Amino acid sequence: MRAAVADVAYDRLEVGGRPPQQVGALVAAINASTVVVDGERLHSVQAWRRLFDQALSGVDDVTVAHPSTWGTTRTSVLRQAATVAGREVELVPRAVVIARSHLDATAQRALVIEVAGRIDIHEVRRAGGDWQIASTTVATDQTYAELVAERADNGVEAILVDGADSGAVESVRSRVERETVVGRVACVRRALVHRYGGATAVPPPITDVGPSSPVGPSRRTPLLVAAVFTAIAAVAVVIAVVVRDGPQPQAAVVDRQAQVGRVSLAVPGDWRQSSEPAAEGVVSRTTFAAPQDDRRIILLQNAVRSTSTLSSVAGSLRNRIDQRGDDVVQEFSASTRYAGREVISYREVPVSGGAIRWYLVVAAGLQVSVGCQAGSAGESIDEQCIMAVGSARVADR
């Protein structure tokens, strides 16, 4: 079975791996019963069906990401056009698809900004296992910054900006980043929309990983590529391999203070602790794994210069991320408040396995990276992550 996301992205229909189709005339005429296409007047459903027939050839299940402000009358045209025998069709507002594909299971609230002539500000919230649009505000170039600042309180975990023109999108992103307290302000990556935006989209299993993987294939051992970097003259990428078990019910536990080398932090008392061989520049790599599901806290300690600061490490990390040229590291923030302290933060989306949020602190010649991975069945790791990051302490040499 092949599934795809058909993204009605402003004036284009985008389906991953296929040439985009121009749909500006069809979008503009969505309220009309007919539309002229190439000099021929067609019923609106017929015009969209011709388009979908070409764009979705061979696709069994499709998520149609429609303009976020469209109601049921407009979206019913898309449903009729995309539906064929044997195909499951899901219609979802673009703001929801963007949240699905860019935010992990721990996130609960965000803003999605769409820039296309006017500027739409959507507040999205997680409810019932998926995202929903809680409110939409229409703004202009003159009013959007103030309106976003009013909505971007400490409960907003990320702001995602998308639009038809990359220059306009970056301009909005840059201004919003300057004028809000939200640590993660990022441009939308269309590749992620197609990869993770559908209802059935899941990371590929370990058997899909090529032979270059550092461990042999196993049905119980997905890889988590922990993009943690050492802030020295050459910043090294560290790979963290995490063993995962099948999901089981969560259990209440008593916290304990774990001591790992020079670092101490609080973790749930019954989470399994394991260490792995250190890579170049890494003093220690330790995993704390939940006993009844696949949630993880990952602790990495990297040696840095004794004079290194959070700011200098952040600069090195940003340079390294820019050099990578892929989508693995996202939502990088050089300085944000989390668990009551200033940290560097970013989100890692590995090729295989669930997303990991990383929080970095620097002290006494040591870079401490705490990675938090939610359960694959939606089990939250918020409480354990806040506890671990907030309690992490580095002893003097």
C-alpha positions in Angstrom: 0.0 0.0 0.0 1.3 3.4 -0.9 0.4 6.5 1.1 1.1 10.1 0.2 0.4 13.7 1.3 -1.2 15.9 -1.4 -0.4 19.4 -0.2 -2.5 22.2 -1.7 0.3 24.7 -0.9 -1.1 28.1 -1.9 -0.9 28.1 -5.8 0.6 24.6 -6.2 -0.3 21.0 -5.5 2.7 19.2 -4.2 3.0 15.4 -3.9 6.3 14.1 -2.7 8.6 12.9 -5.4 6.4 14.2 -8.3 6.4 17.5 -10.2 4.3 20.2 -8.6 1.0 21.2 -10.4 -0.1 24.8 -10.7 -3.6 25.2 -9.0 -3.9 28.9 -8.6 -6.9 29.2 -10.8 -8.7 26.3 -9.1 -8.0 27.6 -5.7 -9.3 31.1 -6.7 -12.5 29.5 -8.1 -13.1 27.1 -5.2 -16.5 28.9 -4.4 -17.7 28.6 -8.0 -19.5 25.6 -9.5 -17.4 25.7 -12.7 -13.9 26.8 -13.6 -12.1 27.4 -17.0 -9.0 25.2 -17.4 -7.0 25.5 -20.6 -9.9 27.2 -22.4 -12.4 24.5 -21.3 -15.1 25.2 -18.8 -15.4 22.3 -16.3 -17.3 21.5 -13.2 -15.0 22.3 -10.2 -15.0 18.7 -9.0 -14.2 17.5 -12.5 -11.3 19.9 -12.8 -9.8 18.9 -9.4 -10.4 15.2 -10.3 -8.3 15.6 -13.5 -5.5 17.1 -11.4 -5.6 14.4 -8.7 -5.8 11.6 -11.2 -2.5 12.7 -12.6 -0.8 13.7 -9.3 -2.0 10.6 -7.3 -1.6 7.9 -9.8 -0.7 4.7 -8.0 -1.5 6.1 -4.5 -3.7 4.0 -2.3 -4.2 6.3 0.7 -3.9 10.1 0.6 -3.9 12.9 3.1 -5.1 16.1 1.3 -3.6 19.1 3.1 -6.0 21.9 2.3 -5.8 25.7 3.0 -6.2 26.0 6.7 -9.2 28.4 6.6 -11.3 26.3 4.2 -14.6 25.0 5.5 -16.6 21.9 4.7 -18.2 23.2 1.5 -14.8 23.9 -0.1 -13.1 20.7 1.2 -16.0 18.6 0.0 -14.9 19.4 -3.6 -11.5 18.0 -2.8 -12.9 14.9 -1.2 -15.1 14.1 -4.2 -12.3 14.8 -6.6 -9.7 12.7 -4.7 -11.9 9.7 -3.9 -11.6 6.7 -6.1 -12.4 3.0 -5.5 -10.1 1.5 -2.9 -8.5 4.8 -1.8 -8.8 6.2 1.7 -8.9 10.0 1.7 -8.2 12.2 4.7 -8.7 15.9 4.5 -6.7 18.0 7.0 -6.0 21.7 7.3 -2.4 22.6 6.3 -1.7 24.0 9.8 -2.4 20.6 11.3 -0.3 18.8 8.8 2.6 21.2 9.5 2.2 20.6 13.3 2.1 16.8 12.7 5.3 16.8 10.7 7.4 19.3 12.6 6.4 18.7 16.3 7.1 15.6 18.3 4.8 13.7 20.7 5.8 15.9 23.7 4.6 19.2 22.2 1.1 20.4 23.1 0.8 23.9 21.8 2.3 25.9 18.9 1.7 28.7 16.4 1.6 28.1 12.6 2.0 31.2 10.5 1.1 31.1 6.8 2.4 34.0 4.6 0.6 34.4 1.3 -0.5 38.0 0.6 -2.2 38.2 4.0 -0.7 36.6 7.1 -2.7 33.9 8.9 -1.7 33.1 12.5 -3.1 29.7 13.6 -2.9 28.5 17.2 -2.7 24.7 17.2 -3.2 22.4 20.2 -2.8 18.7 20.6 -6.1 16.9 21.5 -7.2 13.3 21.2 -3.9 12.2 19.7 -3.8 14.7 16.9 -3.5 18.5 16.4 -6.4 20.9 16.0 -6.7 24.5 15.1 -7.8 26.4 18.2 -8.0 29.8 16.6 -7.0 31.7 13.5 -6.1 35.4 13.3 -5.8 37.3 10.0 -3.0 39.9 10.0 -1.1 42.2 7.7 2.6 43.1 7.3 1.9 46.0 9.7 0.1 44.0 12.4 1.4 40.4 12.5 4.3 41.0 14.8 2.2 42.5 17.5 -0.5 39.9 17.1 2.0 37.0 17.3 3.7 38.5 20.4 0.3 38.7 22.1 -0.3 34.9 21.5 3.2 33.6 22.0 3.3 33.2 25.7 5.4 30.7 27.6 2.9 27.9 26.8 3.7 28.1 23.1 6.5 25.6 22.4 7.3 26.5 18.8 6.4 28.9 16.0 6.4 27.5 12.4 6.3 29.8 9.4 5.3 28.8 5.9 4.4 30.6 2.7 4.6 30.8 -1.1 7.6 33.1 -1.2 10.8 31.9 0.7 12.0 35.5 1.1 8.8 36.7 2.8 8.7 33.6 5.0 12.3 34.2 6.2 11.5 37.9 6.8 8.5 36.9 9.0 10.5 34.2 10.8 13.4 36.5 11.6 11.1 39.3 13.0 9.0 36.8 15.0 12.2 35.3 16.5 13.4 38.8 17.6 10.1 39.9 19.1 8.8 36.8 21.0 9.9 34.7 24.0 9.5 31.4 22.1 12.8 29.6 21.7 12.0 27.6 18.6 11.0 29.7 15.6 11.5 27.9 12.3 10.6 27.8 8.6 8.5 24.9 7.5 10.3 22.2 5.5 8.1 20.8 2.8 10.0 17.5 2.8 8.9 16.9 6.3 5.3 17.6 5.4 5.4 14.8 2.9 7.4 12.5 5.1 5.4 12.8 8.4 2.2 14.8 7.6 -0.1 11.9 6.8 -2.2 10.0 9.3 -0.3 6.8 8.4 3.2 8.3 8.2 5.7 6.5 10.5 9.5 6.4 10.6 10.9 3.5 8.5 11.6 0.2 10.4 15.2 -0.9 11.1 15.1 -3.3 8.2 15.0 -0.3 5.9 18.3 1.0 7.1 21.2 0.3 4.8 24.2 -1.8 5.7 26.2 1.2 6.8 24.3 1.3 10.1 26.7 0.8 13.1 24.9 -2.2 14.4 23.4 -5.3 12.7 19.7 -5.3 11.8 17.2 -6.3 14.4 13.5 -5.9 14.8 14.0 -4.7 18.4 16.8 -2.2 17.8 15.9 1.0 15.9 18.7 3.6 15.7 18.5 7.1 17.1 21.0 9.4 15.4 21.8 11.8 18.2 23.2 14.9 16.5 25.2 16.2 19.5 28.3 18.1 18.7 31.5 18.8 20.6 32.4 22.6 20.7 36.1 22.3 20.0 38.1 23.2 16.9 36.5 20.3 15.0 33.0 19.6 16.3 32.2 15.9 16.2 28.9 14.2 15.5 28.0 11.6 18.1 25.8 8.6 17.4 23.6 7.3 20.2 22.3 3.8 19.8 19.2 3.1 22.0 17.6 -0.3 22.6 13.8 -0.2 22.4 11.2 -2.5 23.8 7.5 -2.9 22.9 5.0 -0.4 24.5 3.5 -1.4 27.8 1.5 0.5 30.5 3.3 3.1 32.5 3.9 2.7 36.2 4.5 5.3 39.0 8.1 5.4 40.3 10.3 7.0 42.9 12.9 9.4 41.5 16.7 8.8 42.2 19.8 11.0 41.7 22.0 9.3 39.2 25.8 10.0 39.2 27.5 9.6 35.9 31.1 10.7 35.9 31.1 14.4 36.8 27.4 14.8 36.1 24.4 14.1 38.4 20.8 14.3 37.4 17.4 13.1 38.7 15.7 10.2 36.8 12.9 7.8 37.6 14.1 5.2 40.0 13.1 2.1 38.0 14.4 3.3 34.6 17.2 1.0 33.3 20.6 2.7 33.1 23.1 1.5 30.5 26.4 2.9 29.1 27.9 2.5 25.7 31.5 2.9 24.4 32.5 6.6 24.1 33.2 8.1 20.7 36.0 10.6 19.9 35.7 13.6 22.2 32.9 12.0 24.3 33.6 11.4 27.9 30.4 9.4 28.6 27.2 8.3 26.9 24.4 6.9 29.1 20.8 5.9 28.4 18.0 5.7 31.0 15.2 3.6 29.6 11.6 3.2 30.8 10.9 -0.4 31.8 7.4 -0.6 30.3 7.5 1.4 27.1 10.2 2.9 24.8 10.7 6.4 26.4 14.3 7.4 26.8 16.5 9.9 28.6 19.9 10.1 26.9 22.9 11.7 28.6 26.0 12.7 26.7 29.1 14.3 28.1 31.5 16.0 25.7 34.8 17.5 26.6 35.1 21.2 25.6 37.6 23.9 26.3 37.7 25.1 29.9 36.9 28.6 28.5 33.8 27.4 26.5 30.5 29.1 27.3 26.9 28.4 26.3 27.2 31.1 23.7 30.5 29.8 22.1 29.2 26.3 22.0 26.0 27.5 20.4 28.0 29.3 17.7 29.9 26.1 16.9 26.8 24.0 16.8 25.0 26.4 14.5 27.9 26.4 12.1 28.0 22.6 12.1 24.2 22.3 11.5 24.5 24.7 8.6 27.2 22.5 7.1 25.1 19.4 7.3 22.6 20.4 4.7 19.9 17.9 5.8 16.7 17.8 7.9 18.0 15.8 10.8 18.5 18.8 13.1 15.6 21.2 13.4 14.4 24.1 15.5 17.8 25.0 16.8 17.8 27.7 19.5 21.1 29.1 20.7 19.4 30.2 24.0 16.1 29.3 25.5 14.6 28.8 28.9 13.7 25.2 29.8 13.2 23.6 33.2 14.1 26.9 34.9 17.5 27.3 33.3 19.1 28.7 30.1 20.0 26.0 27.6 20.7 25.3 24.0 17.9 23.3 22.4 17.1 21.6 19.1 15.0 18.8 17.8 16.5 15.8 16.1 14.5 13.8 13.5 16.6 10.7 12.7 16.1 8.6 9.6 14.9 5.7 11.8 13.2 6.1 15.2 11.3 8.8 16.9 12.2 12.5 17.3 14.4 13.5 20.2 14.5 16.9 21.9 18.0 17.9 23.1 18.9 20.4 25.8 22.5 21.4 26.3 24.3 23.1 29.2 28.0 23.9 29.5 30.1 24.1 32.7 33.7 23.4 33.9 35.0 22.2 30.5 32.1 19.8 29.9 29.2 20.0 27.5 26.2 18.1 28.9 23.5 17.0 26.5 20.2 15.6 27.7 18.0 14.0 25.1 14.3 13.3 25.7 12.4 10.8 23.5 8.7 10.3 24.0 7.1 6.8 23.6 6.2 5.7 20.1 2.6 5.1 21.3 2.3 8.7 22.5 3.6 8.3 26.0 4.7 11.7 27.3 8.2 12.3 28.6 7.6 15.9 29.6 7.8 15.4 33.4 10.9 13.2 33.2 12.6 15.5 30.8 12.0 18.6 32.9 13.2 16.8 36.0 16.4 15.6 34.3 17.3 18.9 32.6 16.5 21.0 35.6 18.5 18.8 38.0 21.6 18.2 35.9 24.7 19.4 37.7 28.4 19.3 36.8 31.1 18.8 39.5 34.4 20.5 39.3 37.3 18.6 37.9 
